[in-house]
Amino acid sequence: MDIEISLTPEVIAEIGGFPITNTLLMTIVISIVIIISSVILRRKNDDVPRGFQNFAESILDGLLDLVDGVTKDRALSKRFFPIIATIFIFVIMSNWVELIPGLGTIGTYQIHEGEMILVPFIRSPSADLNMTLAVAVFSVVAAQFMGAFALGIKKYAGKFFVSPFKKPYVVGTFVGILEIISEFAKIISFSFRLFGNIFAGEVLLLVMIALVPLIIPIPFLFLELFVGFVQALVFTMLSLVFFKMATEAH
């Protein structure tokens, strides 16, 4: 019986004909953890933070300082912060799922092409192109709303569509087309960068665990811990920069 390495997420069950993949399962778990943690943090809002509240506030303060460093405007930072913080926390938790003990070793056995293989329950949502694409689309679409809210719909649309009475019309139209293409390019860049790095790291860990299950994989775990943080930070910083650019006129 072998462990299958697949680019696509593996189906572990079906509910009413709807396939439940291992990445979807972990995405649901992560979402529940974030929601429950948010509710607990909201209810336990002591003046002198301790324990979990202290830990959560330190992370949120660091993220707010990061946003302030880019926007240079606290009012704008407060507008960006909820989305930026959510993206960072969700992406970093998705990246670090691959570090959970049981990766590639706990799952259900299924017959695939005549062979019995282990389909793992645990797989990083970031190793699923569907998830990274969804987060990328959310980030880019949110930037459009931020820009339209800050500049007004008409002025923001002027970045992409030039009035035929405005000179030089040809140059403006060409620039507008480039702007539209760049928005789609952001989605592709976002999704494939995150997917490629996390999927490669997950495959590396699976191979090392299969070859030498003790001691040797430990350095690679720390490496993936670092890579997961860097990728979440890069994704968040780029989203923040795109938000800032969207709220600025030409």
C-alpha positions as a Markdown table, in Angstrom:
| # | Residue | x | y | z |
|---|---|---|---|---|
| 1 | Met | 0.0 | 0.0 | 0.0 |
| 2 | Asp | 1.4 | 3.4 | -1.1 |
| 3 | Ile | 0.8 | 7.0 | -0.3 |
| 4 | Glu | -0.4 | 8.9 | -3.3 |
| 5 | Ile | 1.0 | 12.4 | -4.1 |
| 6 | Ser | -1.6 | 14.2 | -6.1 |
| 7 | Leu | -1.8 | 17.8 | -7.4 |
| 8 | Thr | -5.6 | 17.7 | -6.9 |
| 9 | Pro | -7.1 | 17.3 | -3.4 |
| 10 | Glu | -8.2 | 13.7 | -2.6 |
| 11 | Val | -11.9 | 12.9 | -1.9 |
| 12 | Ile | -12.3 | 11.3 | 1.5 |
| 13 | Ala | -16.2 | 11.2 | 1.6 |
| 14 | Glu | -19.3 | 12.2 | -0.2 |
| 15 | Ile | -22.4 | 13.9 | 1.4 |
| 16 | Gly | -25.5 | 13.8 | -0.9 |
| 17 | Gly | -23.2 | 13.4 | -3.9 |
| 18 | Phe | -21.1 | 16.4 | -2.9 |
| 19 | Pro | -17.4 | 15.4 | -2.6 |
| 20 | Ile | -15.6 | 16.2 | 0.6 |
| 21 | Thr | -11.9 | 16.6 | 0.0 |
| 22 | Asn | -9.2 | 16.6 | 2.6 |
| 23 | Thr | -8.4 | 20.3 | 1.8 |
| 24 | Leu | -12.1 | 21.2 | 2.2 |
| 25 | Leu | -12.2 | 19.4 | 5.5 |
| 26 | Met | -9.2 | 21.3 | 6.8 |
| 27 | Thr | -10.5 | 24.6 | 5.5 |
| 28 | Ile | -13.7 | 24.0 | 7.5 |
| 29 | Val | -11.8 | 23.1 | 10.6 |
| 30 | Ile | -9.6 | 26.3 | 10.3 |
| 31 | Ser | -12.6 | 28.5 | 9.7 |
| 32 | Ile | -14.4 | 27.0 | 12.8 |
| 33 | Val | -11.2 | 27.6 | 14.9 |
| 34 | Ile | -11.0 | 31.2 | 13.7 |
| 35 | Ile | -14.7 | 31.9 | 14.4 |
| 36 | Ile | -14.6 | 30.3 | 17.9 |
| 37 | Ser | -11.4 | 32.1 | 18.8 |
| 38 | Ser | -12.9 | 35.4 | 17.7 |
| 39 | Val | -16.0 | 34.9 | 19.8 |
| 40 | Ile | -13.9 | 34.0 | 22.8 |
| 41 | Leu | -11.7 | 37.0 | 22.3 |
| 42 | Arg | -14.7 | 39.3 | 21.9 |
| 43 | Arg | -16.3 | 38.0 | 25.1 |
| 44 | Lys | -13.1 | 37.9 | 27.1 |
| 45 | Asn | -12.0 | 41.5 | 26.7 |
| 46 | Asp | -10.2 | 42.3 | 30.0 |
| 47 | Asp | -8.4 | 45.6 | 30.6 |
| 48 | Val | -5.3 | 43.7 | 31.6 |
| 49 | Pro | -4.9 | 41.0 | 28.9 |
| 50 | Arg | -3.7 | 37.6 | 29.9 |
| 51 | Gly | -3.2 | 34.2 | 28.3 |
| 52 | Phe | -5.0 | 33.8 | 24.9 |
| 53 | Gln | -6.1 | 37.5 | 24.9 |
| 54 | Asn | -2.6 | 38.7 | 25.4 |
| 55 | Phe | -1.3 | 36.4 | 22.6 |
| 56 | Ala | -4.1 | 37.4 | 20.2 |
| 57 | Glu | -3.7 | 41.2 | 20.9 |
| 58 | Ser | 0.0 | 41.0 | 20.3 |
| 59 | Ile | -0.6 | 39.5 | 16.9 |
| 60 | Leu | -3.3 | 42.0 | 16.0 |
| 61 | Asp | -1.2 | 44.9 | 17.2 |
| 62 | Gly | 1.7 | 43.7 | 15.0 |
| 63 | Leu | -0.6 | 43.5 | 12.0 |
| 64 | Leu | -2.1 | 47.0 | 12.7 |
| 65 | Asp | 1.5 | 48.4 | 12.8 |
| 66 | Leu | 2.2 | 46.7 | 9.5 |
| 67 | Val | -0.8 | 48.2 | 7.9 |
| 68 | Asp | 0.0 | 51.6 | 9.4 |
| 69 | Gly | 3.5 | 51.3 | 7.9 |
| 70 | Val | 2.1 | 51.0 | 4.4 |
| 71 | Thr | -0.9 | 53.4 | 4.5 |
| 72 | Lys | 0.6 | 56.1 | 6.8 |
| 73 | Asp | -3.0 | 56.9 | 7.6 |
| 74 | Arg | -4.7 | 55.4 | 10.7 |
| 75 | Ala | -8.2 | 56.0 | 9.3 |
| 76 | Leu | -7.3 | 54.1 | 6.1 |
| 77 | Ser | -5.6 | 51.4 | 8.2 |
| 78 | Lys | -8.8 | 50.8 | 10.2 |
| 79 | Arg | -10.6 | 50.3 | 6.9 |
| 80 | Phe | -8.1 | 47.8 | 5.6 |
| 81 | Phe | -7.2 | 46.1 | 8.8 |
| 82 | Pro | -10.2 | 43.6 | 9.2 |
| 83 | Ile | -9.7 | 42.1 | 5.7 |
| 84 | Ile | -5.9 | 42.1 | 5.9 |
| 85 | Ala | -5.8 | 40.5 | 9.4 |
| 86 | Thr | -8.3 | 37.8 | 8.3 |
| 87 | Ile | -6.3 | 37.0 | 5.2 |
| 88 | Phe | -3.1 | 36.7 | 7.1 |
| 89 | Ile | -4.5 | 34.5 | 9.9 |
| 90 | Phe | -6.4 | 32.3 | 7.5 |
| 91 | Val | -3.4 | 31.8 | 5.1 |
| 92 | Ile | -0.8 | 31.2 | 7.8 |
| 93 | Met | -3.0 | 28.6 | 9.5 |
| 94 | Ser | -3.7 | 27.0 | 6.1 |
| 95 | Asn | 0.1 | 26.9 | 5.5 |
| 96 | Trp | 1.0 | 25.4 | 8.8 |
| 97 | Val | -1.6 | 22.6 | 8.6 |
| 98 | Glu | 1.2 | 20.6 | 6.9 |
| 99 | Leu | 3.1 | 20.6 | 10.2 |
| 100 | Ile | 0.4 | 18.8 | 12.1 |
| 101 | Pro | 1.5 | 15.3 | 13.1 |
| 102 | Gly | -0.3 | 12.7 | 10.9 |
| 103 | Leu | 0.4 | 14.4 | 7.6 |
| 104 | Gly | 0.2 | 11.7 | 5.0 |
| 105 | Thr | 0.0 | 8.9 | 7.6 |
| 106 | Ile | -3.6 | 9.2 | 8.9 |
| 107 | Gly | -6.4 | 8.7 | 6.5 |
| 108 | Thr | -8.5 | 6.1 | 4.7 |
| 109 | Tyr | -7.4 | 3.4 | 2.3 |
| 110 | Gln | -8.9 | 3.4 | -1.1 |
| 111 | Ile | -8.4 | 1.5 | -4.3 |
| 112 | His | -7.0 | 3.7 | -7.1 |
| 113 | Glu | -6.1 | 2.2 | -10.5 |
| 114 | Gly | -6.0 | -1.3 | -9.0 |
| 115 | Glu | -3.7 | -0.4 | -6.1 |
| 116 | Met | -4.5 | 0.2 | -2.4 |
| 117 | Ile | -3.4 | 3.7 | -1.4 |
| 118 | Leu | -3.7 | 5.9 | 1.7 |
| 119 | Val | -5.8 | 9.0 | 1.2 |
| 120 | Pro | -4.8 | 11.3 | 4.1 |
| 121 | Phe | -7.3 | 13.3 | 6.1 |
| 122 | Ile | -4.8 | 16.1 | 6.7 |
| 123 | Arg | -3.7 | 18.2 | 3.7 |
| 124 | Ser | -2.9 | 21.9 | 3.7 |
| 125 | Pro | -5.6 | 24.0 | 2.1 |
| 126 | Ser | -2.9 | 26.1 | 0.6 |
| 127 | Ala | -1.8 | 22.9 | -1.3 |
| 128 | Asp | -5.1 | 23.1 | -3.2 |
| 129 | Leu | -5.2 | 25.5 | -6.1 |
| 130 | Asn | -8.9 | 26.0 | -5.6 |
| 131 | Met | -8.4 | 27.5 | -2.2 |
| 132 | Thr | -5.5 | 29.7 | -3.2 |
| 133 | Leu | -7.5 | 30.9 | -6.2 |
| 134 | Ala | -10.5 | 31.7 | -4.0 |
| 135 | Val | -8.4 | 33.8 | -1.6 |
| 136 | Ala | -6.7 | 35.5 | -4.5 |
| 137 | Val | -10.0 | 36.4 | -6.1 |
| 138 | Phe | -11.3 | 37.7 | -2.7 |
| 139 | Ser | -8.3 | 39.9 | -2.2 |
| 140 | Val | -8.4 | 41.4 | -5.7 |
| 141 | Val | -12.2 | 41.9 | -5.6 |
| 142 | Ala | -11.9 | 43.5 | -2.2 |
| 143 | Ala | -9.3 | 45.9 | -3.6 |
| 144 | Gln | -11.8 | 47.0 | -6.3 |
| 145 | Phe | -14.4 | 47.8 | -3.6 |
| 146 | Met | -11.9 | 49.7 | -1.6 |
| 147 | Gly | -10.9 | 51.8 | -4.6 |
| 148 | Ala | -14.5 | 52.5 | -5.6 |
| 149 | Phe | -15.4 | 53.4 | -2.0 |
| 150 | Ala | -12.4 | 55.8 | -1.6 |
| 151 | Leu | -12.5 | 57.5 | -5.0 |
| 152 | Gly | -16.1 | 57.0 | -6.1 |
| 153 | Ile | -17.3 | 54.6 | -8.7 |
| 154 | Lys | -17.0 | 57.0 | -11.6 |
| 155 | Lys | -13.4 | 58.2 | -10.8 |
| 156 | Tyr | -12.3 | 54.7 | -10.0 |
| 157 | Ala | -13.7 | 53.3 | -13.2 |
| 158 | Gly | -11.7 | 56.0 | -15.0 |
| 159 | Lys | -8.6 | 53.9 | -14.3 |
| 160 | Phe | -9.9 | 51.2 | -16.7 |
| 161 | Phe | -12.3 | 53.0 | -19.0 |
| 162 | Val | -11.5 | 56.3 | -20.6 |
| 163 | Ser | -14.1 | 58.8 | -21.9 |
| 164 | Pro | -14.0 | 59.1 | -25.7 |
| 165 | Phe | -13.9 | 62.9 | -25.2 |
| 166 | Lys | -10.8 | 62.8 | -23.1 |
| 167 | Lys | -7.5 | 63.2 | -24.9 |
| 168 | Pro | -5.3 | 61.4 | -25.7 |
| 169 | Tyr | -8.1 | 58.7 | -26.0 |
| 170 | Val | -5.9 | 56.0 | -27.7 |
| 171 | Val | -3.2 | 56.2 | -25.0 |
| 172 | Gly | -5.8 | 56.2 | -22.2 |
| 173 | Thr | -7.6 | 53.2 | -23.6 |
| 174 | Phe | -4.4 | 51.3 | -24.0 |
| 175 | Val | -3.4 | 52.1 | -20.4 |
| 176 | Gly | -6.9 | 51.1 | -19.2 |
| 177 | Ile | -6.6 | 47.7 | -20.9 |
| 178 | Leu | -3.2 | 47.2 | -19.3 |
| 179 | Glu | -4.8 | 48.0 | -15.9 |
| 180 | Ile | -7.5 | 45.4 | -16.5 |
| 181 | Ile | -5.0 | 42.8 | -17.5 |
| 182 | Ser | -2.9 | 43.5 | -14.4 |
| 183 | Glu | -5.9 | 42.8 | -12.2 |
| 184 | Phe | -6.3 | 39.3 | -13.6 |
| 185 | Ala | -2.5 | 38.8 | -13.5 |
| 186 | Lys | -2.6 | 39.5 | -9.7 |
| 187 | Ile | -5.1 | 36.6 | -9.3 |
| 188 | Ile | -2.9 | 34.2 | -11.2 |
| 189 | Ser | 0.3 | 35.4 | -9.4 |
| 190 | Phe | -1.3 | 35.2 | -6.0 |
| 191 | Ser | -2.8 | 31.8 | -6.4 |
| 192 | Phe | 0.1 | 30.0 | -8.1 |
| 193 | Arg | 2.8 | 31.4 | -5.9 |
| 194 | Leu | 1.1 | 30.3 | -2.7 |
| 195 | Phe | 0.0 | 27.0 | -4.1 |
| 196 | Gly | 3.4 | 26.1 | -5.6 |
| 197 | Asn | 5.4 | 26.9 | -2.4 |
| 198 | Ile | 3.2 | 25.1 | 0.0 |
| 199 | Phe | 2.5 | 22.0 | -2.2 |
| 200 | Ala | 6.3 | 21.6 | -2.8 |
| 201 | Gly | 6.9 | 21.8 | 0.9 |
| 202 | Glu | 4.2 | 19.3 | 1.7 |
| 203 | Val | 5.6 | 16.8 | -0.9 |
| 204 | Leu | 9.1 | 17.3 | 0.6 |
| 205 | Leu | 7.8 | 16.5 | 4.1 |
| 206 | Leu | 5.9 | 13.4 | 2.9 |
| 207 | Val | 9.0 | 12.1 | 1.1 |
| 208 | Met | 11.3 | 12.7 | 4.1 |
| 209 | Ile | 8.8 | 11.1 | 6.5 |
| 210 | Ala | 8.5 | 8.1 | 4.2 |
| 211 | Leu | 12.2 | 7.6 | 3.8 |
| 212 | Val | 13.5 | 8.5 | 7.3 |
| 213 | Pro | 10.6 | 8.9 | 9.8 |
| 214 | Leu | 12.7 | 9.9 | 12.8 |
| 215 | Ile | 14.9 | 12.9 | 13.5 |
| 216 | Ile | 15.8 | 13.7 | 9.9 |
| 217 | Pro | 12.5 | 15.4 | 9.0 |
| 218 | Ile | 12.8 | 17.8 | 12.0 |
| 219 | Pro | 15.0 | 20.4 | 10.2 |
| 220 | Phe | 12.5 | 20.4 | 7.3 |
| 221 | Leu | 9.6 | 21.0 | 9.7 |
| 222 | Phe | 11.4 | 24.2 | 10.8 |
| 223 | Leu | 12.0 | 25.1 | 7.2 |
| 224 | Glu | 8.3 | 24.7 | 6.3 |
| 225 | Leu | 7.4 | 26.7 | 9.5 |
| 226 | Phe | 9.5 | 29.6 | 8.1 |
| 227 | Val | 8.3 | 29.2 | 4.5 |
| 228 | Gly | 4.6 | 29.1 | 5.7 |
| 229 | Phe | 5.1 | 32.4 | 7.6 |
| 230 | Val | 6.9 | 34.1 | 4.7 |
| 231 | Gln | 4.3 | 33.1 | 2.2 |
| 232 | Ala | 1.5 | 34.3 | 4.4 |
| 233 | Leu | 3.3 | 37.6 | 5.0 |
| 234 | Val | 4.0 | 38.1 | 1.3 |
| 235 | Phe | 0.4 | 37.3 | 0.4 |
| 236 | Thr | -0.8 | 39.8 | 3.0 |
| 237 | Met | 1.7 | 42.5 | 2.1 |
| 238 | Leu | 0.8 | 42.3 | -1.6 |
| 239 | Ser | -2.9 | 42.5 | -0.7 |
| 240 | Leu | -2.2 | 45.5 | 1.4 |
| 241 | Val | -0.2 | 47.3 | -1.2 |
| 242 | Phe | -2.9 | 46.6 | -3.8 |
| 243 | Phe | -5.5 | 48.0 | -1.5 |
| 244 | Lys | -3.4 | 51.1 | -1.0 |
| 245 | Met | -2.9 | 51.5 | -4.8 |
| 246 | Ala | -6.6 | 51.1 | -5.5 |
| 247 | Thr | -7.5 | 54.0 | -3.2 |
| 248 | Glu | -5.1 | 56.4 | -5.0 |
| 249 | Ala | -5.9 | 58.3 | -8.1 |
| 250 | His | -3.6 | 58.3 | -11.1 |
